[in-house]
């Protein structure tokens, strides 16, 4: 895993809290961003004496620099564990989830950030809950536990219940799912998570978008409802399917925009660099 | 009349199997994460039900085919041409005697000095019968010769050469006893197993000297009726013989003494003519004294047998299993073709 690049997530807000970390925080402390100049009397730290400010002061007072604390962040991953997450197409969807989560856990630890994990289908899965804290072995825990998960259930309504268990302060929340939900459900979840910085990670498989057969007949079974569909694949239908997937992403993007989020698409295998790239794009 | 029957109707109980394709149509199934936004595709829906129907029909066809459906052929009435004639030729010793009016100059005829004078009964019969055969190409001939025992000389067949050769080879020979009953039985046996398509005629050429015992009479009578055969007796009469119409035991040249007559009378109370009259089938007797007379008799016979025979032909039953098998093959070919269209791996 270490050979994979770490994910450098960037945020445009200042995390609260007094835990030192890598992000520019909002409280006073040791950091690299000047917060204010205060009198030595108020902040008795002669190491931070601002000589220039002290010399210029006609009242000959000693001024000391005050910095913003480089604070740590809380990174939380919410994973959808409904049946469709068990889809095995070109890639194994659950394996991709595992890759993303463990890589995020490792990256969080390396940045000195806390990491938490929750999974839910129609109910929250208690066995797969990792409390939010700085955790060196979180990425291993994720690898160990997600591989034993057997996705089931036909919805991910449990995620709504998870939202109330999250920290009160603002966190970076990743929601990993294929987002095959109705628009209302997505909106409801986003609304519940609205005071966090949410990154919807949308898992897609080429096998359900463009890597589908050109011709032939087959039966498809919906993994969540069990409904079967007889299909006669032909180029016309293929175009329609591709159009439906584009429409799905567009709807998701529209819904996310209302809450100020931007979905991150993972088509096939997950590459950590692309997530870093996503954060850079988002910050602009 | 043409209702459908099944040879093995119990196999039709398997018919519910034909519903199997509606439970599972056997097309390879792939899991798909979600079908909620799958395009509404009417063509696929029709194809799905069409395919199920097709598979169901195939199974149904196969079950029906294996139940072997058929319709009874029924019968048609046909008009038969020609006749089936079995010549029963008496070749007993008495047949070598000269025919009435030409029984003189035997020695000179045998010496080869005169060809015109002497003519034995059997020779006369042979010549006339041969002509009769040649005149009637539509008929089927068979031949039984008999004296002490009956010989199946030529079976009833369309092989005309065989019948003619059989006729030509018939020579008279005395063996002291004449097995008329058995000869008639053998002649009747020729008709056994043949479809009744033409007039059946047993042409008995004999100078009559035989006894048919009471038991045999009953059997013969029964057989004649069963085979629907007519009997015609050409009674070739010699100089010294009596008319069949008034003799007790017809023209029996071997029954001469009073003792013989008495013995015959105990065995057979009536003349052969009377016996034949009681057979229940059409019977005619021709008493022939000369060659000309023989020809007139034959002419009368031709007229009698020229009448077309109306008969019921039982048609073979019509088997539909083969059509169902063919249909099954056709449907299976279609299904195999469709199966080839099946997606094996979900990728382009």
Interface residues (C-beta under 8 A of the other chain):
Chain A: X84 X87 X88 X89 X90 X93 X178 X180 X205 X207 X208 X211 X212 X213 X214 X215 X216 X217 X218 X219 X220 X221 X222 X223 X224 X225 X227 X228 X229 X230 X231 X232 X233 X237 X240 X241 X244 X245 X247 X248
Chain B: X25 X27 X28 X29 X30 X31 X32 X33 X34 X35 X36 X37 X38 X39 X41 X43 X44 X45 X47 X48 X51 X338 X341 X342 X343 X345 X346 X347 X348
